[in-house]
Amino acid sequence: MARRMRVPVLSALAFVAVAQLVACGSSEPERQLLETFFRASRVRDNASLANIAAVSFDARTSGTVQSFDITETSAEEHRPLRLAELQEEEARAIQDDADFTQQKRAYQDTNIEAIRRVEAAKGPLAGKDAEVQVAWTKWSEDQVAHTKRVSDARAQIRSESGLAVSSLTPPGRADSDVTGLDLEMVSKQVTVSAEVREPSGETATKTLVLTLRRVVGVGADAERMGHWIIVAIQGAEPAAPVL
């Protein structure tokens, strides 16, 4: 059974020192990371939380963790980050969108008068205008699909690269450049039994499962080991994003 530890309040400067220790490694990296996380969440220190977490344990909705035991730590899972693949997909999506937009504009220029009648119509259409109405509706729907494809590709890149940058950037430093690195994401889950002071003032024992991730980057000269980032919590009220 892991020893139960109380979590004292720590200053922001001390928090950075602890975060740097986590980045370098220690004999109990999960405990130090979680102590820092729950402490910063309790005092709503979002600036400090941003160094180690994408979520917080919101004191207003979930309460505050007074103490905890780590009851289980899962095996690590590894997968390559798909940044290069996603960037290629983004480039294809942008090109396809540009080509489609050009084709749509050509159709619009050829049928502009009919399109104006279609857009002004308040009732059923017949003949050529009805054909244009169907075609123009399809063009518009396809335009939305192309735009969404570009947006989705960019969102996936932000998700993958955001974790890499957060994990590989030491606390308090400018964002790391991950260009040219072969990136691998490492994930694990840490289960804790926590004494939680709820917003009502009552104390309850809760089982919380925290998902931790970090990124390892391999370049031409060396391997860079990122620090752990807490990306999700199960067993609490919906985790609040760190702003």
C-alpha positions as CSV (number, residue, x, y, z in Angstrom):
1,M,0.0,0.0,0.0
2,A,1.4,3.4,-1.0
3,R,2.0,5.8,1.9
4,R,-0.8,8.5,2.1
5,M,0.6,12.0,1.7
6,R,-0.9,15.3,2.5
7,V,-0.5,18.0,-0.1
8,P,0.7,21.4,1.2
9,V,0.3,24.6,-0.8
10,L,3.4,25.4,-2.9
11,S,4.4,28.7,-4.5
12,A,4.5,29.1,-8.3
13,L,8.3,29.3,-8.2
14,A,8.5,26.1,-6.2
15,F,6.0,24.5,-8.6
16,V,8.3,25.3,-11.6
17,A,11.2,23.6,-9.6
18,V,9.1,20.5,-9.1
19,A,8.0,20.5,-12.8
20,Q,11.6,20.6,-13.8
21,L,12.3,17.7,-11.5
22,V,9.5,15.7,-13.1
23,A,11.0,16.5,-16.6
24,C,14.4,15.2,-15.5
25,G,13.0,12.1,-13.8
26,S,12.8,10.8,-10.2
27,S,12.2,7.7,-8.2
28,E,8.4,8.6,-7.9
29,P,7.6,10.7,-11.0
30,E,3.8,9.9,-10.9
31,R,3.5,11.0,-7.2
32,Q,5.4,14.2,-7.6
33,L,3.5,15.1,-10.8
34,L,0.1,14.4,-9.2
35,E,0.9,16.2,-6.0
36,T,1.8,19.3,-8.1
37,F,-1.3,18.9,-10.2
38,F,-3.8,18.6,-7.4
39,R,-2.1,21.4,-5.5
40,A,-2.1,23.8,-8.5
41,S,-5.8,22.8,-9.2
42,R,-6.8,23.6,-5.7
43,V,-5.5,27.2,-5.8
44,R,-6.5,27.6,-9.5
45,D,-3.0,28.3,-10.6
46,N,-3.6,27.9,-14.3
47,A,-0.2,29.3,-15.2
48,S,1.5,26.5,-13.4
49,L,-1.0,23.9,-14.5
50,A,-0.2,24.8,-18.2
51,N,3.2,23.3,-17.7
52,I,2.0,19.8,-16.8
53,A,-1.7,19.4,-17.8
54,A,-4.3,20.0,-20.4
55,V,-7.1,19.8,-17.8
56,S,-7.6,20.7,-14.2
57,F,-9.4,19.2,-11.2
58,D,-11.8,22.2,-10.9
59,A,-12.4,23.0,-7.2
60,R,-15.7,24.7,-8.0
61,T,-17.3,21.5,-9.5
62,S,-15.1,18.6,-8.4
63,G,-13.8,19.8,-5.0
64,T,-10.2,19.6,-3.9
65,V,-8.0,16.6,-3.3
66,Q,-6.7,16.6,0.2
67,S,-4.6,13.4,0.0
68,F,-4.3,10.4,-2.3
69,D,-2.8,6.9,-2.7
70,I,-1.6,5.6,-6.0
71,T,-3.2,2.2,-6.3
72,E,-2.2,1.3,-9.9
73,T,0.0,2.4,-12.7
74,S,-0.6,0.8,-16.1
75,A,2.0,-0.3,-18.5
76,E,3.1,2.3,-21.0
77,E,1.7,2.3,-24.5
78,H,3.7,3.7,-27.4
79,R,2.6,4.9,-30.8
80,P,4.3,7.2,-33.4
81,L,2.9,10.6,-33.9
82,R,1.6,11.1,-37.4
83,L,2.6,14.7,-38.0
84,A,4.2,14.1,-41.4
85,E,1.3,12.1,-42.6
86,L,-1.2,14.6,-41.3
87,Q,0.7,17.5,-42.9
88,E,0.6,15.7,-46.2
89,E,-3.2,15.2,-45.8
90,E,-3.6,18.9,-45.0
91,A,-1.7,19.8,-48.2
92,R,-3.9,17.5,-50.2
93,A,-7.1,18.9,-48.6
94,I,-6.0,22.5,-49.3
95,Q,-5.2,21.7,-52.9
96,D,-8.5,19.8,-53.5
97,D,-10.4,22.7,-51.9
98,A,-8.7,25.2,-54.2
99,D,-9.4,23.0,-57.3
100,F,-13.0,22.6,-56.2
101,T,-13.4,26.3,-55.6
102,Q,-12.1,27.1,-59.1
103,Q,-14.6,24.6,-60.6
104,K,-17.5,26.0,-58.6
105,R,-16.6,29.5,-59.6
106,A,-16.6,28.5,-63.3
107,Y,-20.1,26.9,-62.9
108,Q,-21.3,30.0,-61.1
109,D,-19.9,32.3,-63.8
110,T,-21.6,30.3,-66.5
111,N,-25.0,30.1,-64.7
112,I,-25.0,33.4,-62.8
113,E,-28.4,34.6,-63.9
114,A,-30.1,31.3,-63.2
115,I,-28.4,31.2,-59.8
116,R,-29.7,34.6,-58.9
117,R,-33.2,33.5,-59.8
118,V,-32.8,30.3,-57.7
119,E,-31.6,32.3,-54.7
120,A,-34.4,34.8,-55.0
121,A,-37.1,32.2,-55.6
122,K,-39.7,31.7,-52.8
123,G,-41.5,28.6,-54.4
124,P,-40.9,25.6,-56.6
125,L,-38.9,26.1,-59.8
126,A,-39.3,24.4,-63.2
127,G,-37.2,23.7,-66.3
128,K,-33.6,24.9,-66.4
129,D,-33.9,26.9,-63.1
130,A,-34.9,23.7,-61.3
131,E,-31.8,21.9,-62.7
132,V,-29.6,24.8,-61.6
133,Q,-31.2,24.8,-58.1
134,V,-30.3,21.1,-57.6
135,A,-26.8,21.5,-59.0
136,W,-26.1,24.7,-57.0
137,T,-27.3,23.1,-53.8
138,K,-24.9,20.2,-54.4
139,W,-22.0,22.6,-55.2
140,S,-22.7,24.4,-51.9
141,E,-22.9,21.2,-49.9
142,D,-19.7,20.0,-51.4
143,Q,-18.0,23.3,-50.6
144,V,-18.9,22.8,-46.9
145,A,-17.4,19.3,-47.0
146,H,-14.2,20.5,-48.5
147,T,-13.9,23.3,-46.0
148,K,-14.5,20.8,-43.2
149,R,-11.8,18.4,-44.5
150,V,-9.3,21.2,-44.3
151,S,-10.4,22.3,-40.9
152,D,-10.3,18.7,-39.6
153,A,-6.8,18.2,-41.0
154,R,-5.6,21.3,-39.2
155,A,-7.3,20.3,-36.0
156,Q,-5.5,16.9,-36.0
157,I,-2.2,18.6,-36.6
158,R,-2.8,21.0,-33.7
159,S,-3.7,18.0,-31.5
160,E,-0.6,16.0,-32.4
161,S,1.9,18.9,-32.5
162,G,0.4,20.6,-29.4
163,L,1.2,17.6,-27.2
164,A,4.7,17.3,-28.7
165,V,5.5,20.9,-28.1
166,S,4.0,20.9,-24.5
167,S,5.8,17.8,-23.5
168,L,9.2,18.6,-25.1
169,T,9.3,22.2,-23.8
170,P,10.8,22.7,-20.4
171,P,8.6,24.7,-18.0
172,G,9.1,28.4,-18.4
173,R,10.9,28.2,-21.7
174,A,9.9,29.2,-25.2
175,D,8.0,26.5,-27.2
176,S,10.3,23.8,-28.6
177,D,10.7,23.4,-32.3
178,V,9.7,19.8,-33.2
179,T,10.3,20.2,-36.9
180,G,12.4,17.3,-38.3
181,L,12.0,15.1,-35.2
182,D,10.7,11.5,-35.3
183,L,8.1,11.7,-32.6
184,E,6.6,8.9,-30.4
185,M,3.8,9.4,-27.9
186,V,3.9,7.4,-24.7
187,S,0.7,7.0,-22.7
188,K,-0.1,5.4,-19.3
189,Q,-2.9,5.6,-16.7
190,V,-2.5,6.2,-13.0
191,T,-5.3,5.2,-10.7
192,V,-5.5,6.9,-7.3
193,S,-7.7,6.6,-4.2
194,A,-8.3,10.2,-3.2
195,E,-9.8,12.0,-0.3
196,V,-11.8,14.8,-1.9
197,R,-13.3,17.8,-0.1
198,E,-16.4,18.4,-2.3
199,P,-17.8,21.9,-3.0
200,S,-20.4,21.2,-0.4
201,G,-17.7,20.9,2.3
202,E,-18.2,17.1,2.8
203,T,-15.2,14.7,2.3
204,A,-15.5,11.6,0.2
205,T,-13.1,8.9,-1.0
206,K,-13.1,8.7,-4.8
207,T,-11.2,6.6,-7.4
208,L,-9.7,8.8,-10.0
209,V,-8.0,7.6,-13.2
210,L,-5.6,10.1,-14.8
211,T,-4.2,9.6,-18.3
212,L,-0.6,10.8,-18.7
213,R,1.2,11.3,-22.0
214,R,4.6,12.4,-23.0
215,V,6.5,12.6,-26.3
216,V,9.9,11.3,-27.2
217,G,11.6,13.1,-30.1
218,V,14.6,11.6,-32.0
219,G,16.7,13.9,-34.1
220,A,19.9,13.6,-36.1
221,D,22.0,14.2,-33.0
222,A,20.2,13.1,-29.9
223,E,17.0,11.8,-28.3
224,R,14.8,14.3,-26.4
225,M,12.6,12.9,-23.6
226,G,9.5,15.0,-22.9
227,H,7.9,15.4,-19.5
228,W,4.5,13.9,-18.6
229,I,1.3,15.8,-19.4
230,I,-2.0,15.0,-17.7
231,V,-4.5,14.9,-20.5
232,A,-7.7,13.4,-18.9
233,I,-9.3,12.5,-15.6
234,Q,-12.0,9.9,-15.1
235,G,-14.1,9.7,-11.9
236,A,-14.6,13.4,-11.4
237,E,-16.9,16.0,-12.7
238,P,-16.0,16.9,-16.4
239,A,-12.4,18.1,-16.2
240,A,-12.0,21.8,-16.9
241,P,-9.6,22.8,-19.7
242,V,-6.6,24.8,-18.6
243,L,-7.0,28.3,-20.0
